[in-house]
Amino acid sequence: MTVKSRHVALASQAMITTATGRSCGYGTLPAPTAQPTGATLPYSVLYEMGVESSGPAFGDMHADARVVVQVTSAAASPEMASAHADTVRAGFLGRIGNRWAYEITPGSCVVIDRDLDADDGMSSAGSVYSYVQRFALTVTTVG
């Protein structure tokens, strides 16, 4: 069984929504009807940035992969963008004891490690501020 990066990305998207309490779009801004907050700022947009083998070949039953996702936090002010990015980062990297504060459960895979791959910081376009971060998830398949 191979690691499906889309499943990891969708599970990450669900985790971001739970951790932030705000909508997260997949490759585009959230739809106005997206739960819980639609396209109201702040929101996140998640992009798949690729998958690479990090262990045995993908045909192996116990294949490992490194999946990278980019999260752009969009907000109406620099402070709001930074605060939202902090919440996203805490969702990915926060721990309670020896467990992740927010689980990422991509179906038949298990996320065994998470890292901040890049933090590109803030930029603005008109009256919208964005903060870009990339996270690397080490994933292994089960059964």
C-alpha positions, -999 to 999 in steps of 0.1 A, spaced: 0 0 0 13 35 -8 9 67 11 -17 89 -6 -7 125 -1 -43 137 -7 -55 117 23 -28 132 45 -36 167 32 -73 163 38 -67 150 74 -44 180 79 -71 203 67 -96 188 92 -71 192 120 -65 229 111 -102 235 112 -105 219 146 -73 235 161 -82 270 149 -120 270 150 -118 286 115 -124 274 80 -96 260 59 -98 258 21 -81 231 0 -60 249 -26 -83 279 -26 -101 301 -1 -129 284 18 -164 285 2 -188 310 18 -207 280 31 -177 262 45 -179 252 82 -174 267 106 -168 302 94 -169 303 56 -147 328 39 -147 352 68 -112 363 78 -91 348 93 -90 315 75 -64 291 62 -57 276 28 -38 243 26 -18 233 -4 -2 199 -11 35 204 -18 45 169 -27 54 135 -13 87 117 -13 98 83 -1 117 84 31 120 47 38 114 14 18 101 16 -17 64 26 -21 55 -10 -31 66 -22 3 38 -29 28 55 -8 54 64 21 32 72 55 47 68 89 31 74 125 38 44 146 29 48 184 28 18 207 31 18 245 30 -7 265 50 -14 301 42 -32 320 70 -52 350 56 -64 378 78 -74 415 78 -45 428 99 -9 418 104 -16 410 141 -45 387 131 -24 369 105 4 363 129 -20 351 156 -38 328 132 -4 314 120 6 308 156 -26 288 161 -20 267 130 16 260 141 3 250 175 -22 226 158 6 209 139 33 209 166 16 213 199 19 185 224 2 175 256 27 154 274 41 129 249 10 131 226 1 155 198 -25 181 210 -44 176 177 -44 142 159 -40 140 121 -56 107 110 -53 100 73 -72 67 69 -49 38 65 -17 58 74 -2 69 107 16 102 111 47 94 131 64 128 131 57 164 123 82 193 116 80 229 106 97 227 72 97 264 64 83 296 78 81 322 51 65 348 72 40 375 63 31 395 32 2 416 21 -19 420 -10 -42 450 -7 -60 448 26 -54 410 31 -24 398 51 -10 363 46 14 342 66 29 312 49 42 280 67 52 246 54 49 214 75 65 181 68 47 150 80 64 116 82 38 90 74 38 52 75 12 29 61 -6 3 82 -18 -31 72 
